[in-house]
Amino acid sequence: MENDTSMKSSSYGQRDAAELNLVMLAIACSYDILASLRMLLPSLDVFYSEALPLNNITIEQLLETVPLCFSYGLHWKSRQQCGAGVCIMNTLWRDGQHPALINFISSFLHANSFRLNFVPIGPDFIFNCGGLSVAFVFVPTWDRNNLLTIFNRVRKLREQFAHFYVALTLPTKEQNESFVRSYFNFGMEFGRPTFVPVQDLEIGFEKIVKIALSLGVCKQQDAISKLKAERRQLVQRMHVFNGVVTDILHIDDHDANALNQAIGSIEAIAKASKQCILENTDLSEEKADILKRFFRDPKFYLSPKVN
C-alpha cells in the first residue's frame, strides 16, 4: 500500500484545488472533525480513492493508522511534521485531579499537536518546545493551610530549572490577597520564578501552554539573543548621548537622562526652545539658558568648559 501511495501521490496534487480546499476548510473549521469526516466521506473518497482507499476501512481506523493535522495552508501533514512538542505530566499531580480536568488537558494538548506523557517528575509539568524545556508548578486549589509546602517546593524547583513558572488558581479576591501576602511573607524574589494567577483551571492550563509555546518560538528564532543585542546597543547609544550632553557646562547625568526621555535626540534638544525644555523637564531656567546658548552661540560652545 505504501508503494501504491507513493506512486500515485502525484495525481493527488493535480486534483481540482478549489474543491479540495473546500473539503479541507470544512473539516478544519469544524469542532467535531470525526463527524465532518463522516459527512464528507463521499468527497474524500473521490479525492483519495487512488492514494488512500476509504471503501474498506472505517473513519476511526483511518484516524488511528494515518494521524493527520492541518497546517494553515490547508494541506495534510503528518503529526511529526507539525507537532508542537512534548508535555510531561507528573503522575502524582494527575492522580490528585478530577478526571474531567485530565480529559480537558489531554484534548487541549492534542488539539495543539502536543504529545502527552505521564512520568513521576519533580514539577507538575515539563514542556519541551523547540528544543527548550520549561517547567511548571500548577496549584489547582489555594490552600492557606498548605502554604509552607507550596513555597518550599517552589524554592527547590527554581534552582533546578532555568525556565520555571508557577500557575495558581485564585478565583476570589480573598485568595488573591492571601497569595500577595504570602508571596512577601515567604521572601519570594520578583521573577524567580514568575507566578501566573488565573481565574480557573482551564484558563490556567491554556496560559501554561502559551508560555511554553512562546518560549519555544523565541528559542527557535533566537529572539532572546536579538533582544539582548538590541539592549546592548541601546545602552551604548545612551552612554554616548550622556557623554556628549554632560560635556555642556553645568549639565549632569540626571539632566541628560531627563532631556533624553522628554526631548529626545541631541538634534531635537538643539532645536527645542527654552520654554519647551522648562515645560517637559525639571531643569532649572539657568540650565535651559545654557542649553539654548550652547546650540545657538558659537562663541559659547567653542569656549572651554570650566567645572
N, C-alpha and C positions, 0 to 999 in steps of 0.2 A: 504493500500500500504506500510505503514511503517513496518508492521509485515512481509509482504512478502519480503521486502528488507532485514530486519534483519535475516530472516530465511535462505535466500539464499546467503547472503554475503560471506559465507564460500566457496561456489563454485566459486565465483569470484576470490578468491586467488589461486585457483587450475588451472586457465586457463594457456594457453601457455604464459610464461613470456616473451619470446623473441618477439613474435608477439605483445603482449600488449605494451611492452616498445617501440616498433617501432611506434605504433599508438600514444603513448604519446609524443614521441620525435618529430614526425611530427607536432603535434599541438603546442608543446612548442616552437619550433624553428620558428613558423610562426608568422608574424606580424599581420595577419588577422585570429584570432582564429575562428571567426564565419564562414569564408569561408572554413577553414580547417575542421571544424566540419561537414559542409555540404558535403565536398569531402569525408570525412572518415565515413559518415553515415552508409554505409553497414558494415564496420568493427566494428564500435561502437555498431551497433545493434547485431552483433554476440556475442560480449563480454558482453554486458549489457542487453541482452534480458530478462534474468531472474531477475536480480537485479533492472533494471530500463528500462522498455519497452519504446522504442522510436517510435514505429509504430503509436501511436495515438496522439503524441504531436509534435509540431514543435521545431526546434533548439532554436528559440527565447524563447519559453516557458520553455525549458529546462534550458537555462541560467538564466531566471528570477526566476524560482522556486528552482533550485539547484545551487546556486552560487559556482563555483569551481575555484581553482587556483592550480598552480603546485609547488611542492617542488622540491629540487634539485635531489631527488631520483626518480622523475617522477612518483609519486603516487598522487592520488587525495586527496585533503584535503579541508575541509570547510574553508571559508574565516575567520571565527572566530579563527581557529587554526593557520593560518599563517598570520593573519593581522599584519601589522607593527605598526599601531597606529591610532590616530585621528588627523586630521588637521582642525582647526577652522579658517575660513577666515572672516575678517572684512567686513560686508555688505557695509559699506561706501567705502572701498577700491575697492571692487568688482564692485560697480556701476560706479566708475570712470575709469574702464579699458575697453579696446576693447573686445568684446565677443570672438574673436579668442584666446586671451590670457587666458581668463577664461576657454575656452574649452580645451586648452593645459594643463592648471594646473589640471583640473578635470581628464583628461585622464592620465596624468603623475602620479597623486596620485593613481588612480585606478590601474594602472599597477604595482605600488609599494605597493599595498594592504593597502592603507590608506583610511579611511572613511572621507569624506569631509562634514563639517557643515558650515553654514553661520550664524554668530552671530554678533551683534554690540558690538565689544570689543575695548580696547584701542590700542593695537598694530595691525599690519596688519594681522599677522598670529600667532597662538599658536599651536605648535605641542605637542602631548603627546605620547612619545615613551618609553616603558619600565618603566612606572611609573614616568617619568621625563617630566616636562613642559618646553618648550623652546619657547621664544617669538621672533618675528622678525618684524622689520620695513622694508618694501620693497619700495624703492624710484624708480619708473619706469622712471622718467624723472628728470634730474638735472636742476632745475630752479634757476638761480642766483638771481632772484627777490623774491624767497621764502625761502632763506636760514635760516633766523631767525626762521621761523615756524618749519622747519625741525629739527634744533638743539635744540630748546626749547622742542619739543616733545621727542627727544631722551633723553634729560636730565631728563625729568619727568618719562619716562618709565624705565630708567635704575635703578631707585630707587625702582621700583615695582617688578622687575623680577630678580631672581638670575642668570638666563641664558637668556641673551638678545643679539641679533645681529642685525646689520643694513646692508642690501644689497642695493647697489646703482648701477644703470646703467650708466656707464661712457664710451661711445663708442669712444670719441675723446680725443686727447692729451690735448686740451684746457680745456675740462670738468674735466679731471683728475687733472690738475694743479690747477684749480679753487677749487676743493674739498680739495686738500692738503693745500692750503692757508686758506680756510675756517675752516678746522679742527683745526688749531692752533689759528686762529683769535677768534674762539668761545670757546677756552680754553678746548678742549676735552682732556681726560686722556687716555693714552695708555691702551687698553684692557677694558675700561669702557665707552661704550661697544666696541666690536670688529666690525670694519667696513669691509665689503666684497665688493670691487669694481668688477664689471663684465662688459663684453662687450655688452651683450644683455639680454633681459628679460627671454628668455628660459634658458640660462645658469645660470642666477641669481637664478631662482626658483629651478633648479636642485641642485645648491650648498646649498640652504636653506634646501632642503630635506636631502642631505648628512650630513650636520651639525647636523640636528635633529636626524637622524638615528645613527650617530657616538656617540652622547652624550647618546642616549638611550642604546646602547650596553655597553658603559662604565658604566652606572648606573647599568645595569643588572649584569655585570661581576665584579662590584665593582673595576673597574680599577683605579679610582681616588685615592681611599684609598691605593691601592697597590703602586701607583706611589709616594704618599706621604710617605709611609713607606720606600720605597727604597731611597727616598731623605734623610729622617732622618738618615738611616743607612750610606749613603754616607757622610753626614755632620759629623756624629760621627767618621767615619773612618778617614776623613780629619783632624778632631780635634786631634785624637790620633797621626796621622802622623806628624802634625805640632808640637805637644808637644815633640815627640821624636827627630825630626830633629833640632828644636830650642834649644835643650839641648846641642848641639855641640857648642863649643866656636866660637863666632862672627857670628853665623848663625841666622838670624832673620826671622820673618814671611814671608816677601817678598821673601827671598831666598828659604824658604821651599816651598812656592807656585810655584815658578819658577822651582824648582827641581821636584816637583810632576808632573807638566804639561809636562816638557821636557824630563825627565829621567824616572819617574815612581815610583815604589815601593822603599822601603828602601833597599831591596836586590839588585835592579837594580842600585841604587846610589852607593852601596858598590862595585859593580863590574865595574862601569863606570871609565874610565880613566880621568885624569886631562884634557886632550885635548878635550874629549867628553863633559865634563862639561862646558868648556870655549866656545865651539862652539855652544852649544844648550841653554845656559842660559846667563844672564847678570851678573853672579857672577864674582868677581874680581879674579885675579890669586892667591892672598893670600888666599881667601876663598876656592878656588879649592884645593890648597895645604893642607889646614886644613882638608877638607873632605877626601882627599886621605890618610893622616896620621891617621885620626881618625879610619878609617875602616881597616888599614893595620898595624898600630903600636900599640901593646898592651900597651906600656908604656904611649903613648899619650892618648888613650881613657880611660885608668884606672886612669889617673891623675885628680884631682879635677878641676871643671870648675871655672874660675875666670872672672867675667864680667869687 
